[in-house]
Amino acid sequence: MLESNSRIVRFFQNIKYWFLHRTFKRFDIVKLKTLKPGYHDIDTRMLHACFNLLTQYVECEKPFDFIEWDHDEVHRHVASEIKYLYHWWKEVYPNRYKTEASILKDHEYKRWMEWENVCEEEDKQNLIRLMEIRPYLWT
């Protein structure tokens, strides 16, 4: 009888989670909180999606509270990469546009194009770094 009750409870829990994860707690959708509503090219959405997921990992899952990152060199490296990339996304990336505005204000289009290329390369390198540590982003 006890086993039958546990199956019934599990059945209803499965229904509950099926409903929740298809309505209110969607894990198959990435909300791009860092982009204003409107049209954005795929490359921009991809960058924001990846780094929004990293932000969610750091801020919501709090991996530094639950995971022992010091037990080997690989995990120490991954922890430092997570911290670096999170800092870059939250502090460095948003402030780049202040530089862009000052260059455009001075009508230095050649300098702006050079600056834009440097930023694109930095974005690419940080996305590569994020993809290299992707297998470790779980709690």
C-alpha positions as CSV (number, residue, x, y, z in Angstrom):
1,M,0.0,0.0,0.0
2,L,2.8,2.4,0.9
3,E,4.5,1.8,-2.5
4,S,1.2,2.5,-4.3
5,N,0.8,5.8,-2.4
6,S,4.3,6.9,-3.3
7,R,3.5,6.2,-7.0
8,I,0.4,8.3,-6.8
9,V,2.3,11.1,-5.1
10,R,5.0,10.9,-7.7
11,F,2.4,10.9,-10.5
12,F,0.8,14.1,-9.2
13,Q,4.2,15.7,-8.6
14,N,5.1,14.9,-12.2
15,I,1.9,16.6,-13.4
16,K,2.6,19.6,-11.2
17,Y,6.2,20.0,-12.6
18,W,5.0,19.4,-16.2
19,F,2.5,22.2,-15.8
20,L,4.9,24.6,-14.0
21,H,7.7,24.1,-16.5
22,R,5.4,24.7,-19.5
23,T,3.7,27.8,-18.0
24,F,5.4,29.8,-15.2
25,K,8.8,28.4,-14.7
26,R,10.1,28.1,-18.3
27,F,13.6,26.8,-18.5
28,D,13.6,26.6,-22.3
29,I,13.4,30.4,-22.7
30,V,16.2,32.9,-22.2
31,K,15.0,36.3,-21.2
32,L,17.4,39.0,-22.5
33,K,17.1,41.5,-19.7
34,T,20.1,43.4,-21.0
35,L,18.5,44.3,-24.3
36,K,15.9,47.0,-24.8
37,P,12.8,45.9,-26.7
38,G,13.2,46.1,-30.5
39,Y,15.1,44.5,-33.3
40,H,18.6,43.1,-32.5
41,D,20.7,41.0,-34.9
42,I,21.3,37.3,-34.0
43,D,24.9,37.9,-33.1
44,T,23.9,40.5,-30.5
45,R,21.1,38.3,-29.1
46,M,23.4,35.3,-28.9
47,L,26.0,37.3,-26.9
48,H,23.4,38.6,-24.5
49,A,21.7,35.2,-24.2
50,C,25.0,33.4,-23.2
51,F,26.0,36.1,-20.7
52,N,22.5,36.4,-19.3
53,L,22.7,32.7,-18.6
54,L,26.1,33.1,-16.9
55,T,24.6,36.0,-14.8
56,Q,21.7,33.8,-13.9
57,Y,24.1,31.0,-12.9
58,V,26.2,33.3,-10.7
59,E,23.3,35.3,-9.1
60,C,20.6,32.7,-8.8
61,E,22.4,29.4,-8.4
62,K,25.2,30.9,-6.3
63,P,27.8,28.3,-7.3
64,F,30.5,29.8,-5.0
65,D,28.2,29.0,-2.0
66,F,27.8,25.3,-2.9
67,I,30.7,24.1,-5.0
68,E,34.2,23.4,-3.7
69,W,36.3,25.2,-6.4
70,D,39.7,24.7,-4.8
71,H,40.0,21.0,-4.9
72,D,42.0,20.9,-8.1
73,E,43.7,23.2,-10.7
74,V,41.0,22.8,-13.3
75,H,38.2,23.9,-10.9
76,R,40.3,26.8,-9.6
77,H,40.8,28.0,-13.3
78,V,37.0,27.6,-14.0
79,A,36.1,29.6,-10.9
80,S,38.5,32.4,-11.9
81,E,37.1,32.4,-15.5
82,I,33.5,32.6,-14.1
83,K,34.4,35.5,-11.9
84,Y,36.3,37.2,-14.8
85,L,33.6,36.8,-17.3
86,Y,30.8,37.8,-14.9
87,H,32.8,41.0,-14.0
88,W,33.4,41.7,-17.7
89,W,29.7,41.4,-18.5
90,K,28.5,43.4,-15.6
91,E,31.1,46.2,-15.4
92,V,33.3,46.4,-18.5
93,Y,30.8,45.6,-21.3
94,P,28.1,48.2,-20.3
95,N,30.7,50.9,-20.0
96,R,32.1,50.5,-23.4
97,Y,29.2,52.4,-24.9
98,K,30.3,55.5,-23.0
99,T,33.5,55.3,-25.1
100,E,31.5,54.8,-28.3
101,A,29.4,57.9,-27.6
102,S,32.5,60.1,-27.0
103,I,34.1,58.9,-30.3
104,L,31.0,59.4,-32.3
105,K,30.5,62.9,-30.7
106,D,34.0,63.8,-32.1
107,H,33.0,62.5,-35.6
108,E,36.1,60.3,-35.7
109,Y,34.6,57.5,-37.8
110,K,37.9,55.8,-38.6
111,R,38.7,55.6,-34.9
112,W,35.2,54.4,-34.2
113,M,35.5,51.6,-36.7
114,E,38.8,50.5,-35.1
115,W,37.3,50.6,-31.7
116,E,34.3,48.6,-32.9
117,N,36.6,45.9,-34.3
118,V,38.5,45.7,-31.0
119,C,35.1,45.3,-29.2
120,E,33.9,42.6,-31.6
121,E,37.2,40.7,-31.0
122,E,36.8,41.1,-27.2
123,D,33.2,39.8,-27.4
124,K,34.3,36.8,-29.5
125,Q,37.2,35.9,-27.2
126,N,34.9,36.1,-24.1
127,L,32.3,34.0,-25.7
128,I,35.0,31.4,-26.5
129,R,36.1,31.5,-22.9
130,L,32.5,31.0,-21.7
131,M,32.0,28.1,-24.1
132,E,35.2,26.4,-22.8
133,I,33.8,26.4,-19.2
134,R,30.3,25.6,-20.1
135,P,30.4,22.0,-18.9
136,Y,31.1,23.3,-15.4
137,L,28.1,25.6,-15.2
138,W,25.8,23.4,-13.1
139,T,25.1,23.1,-9.4
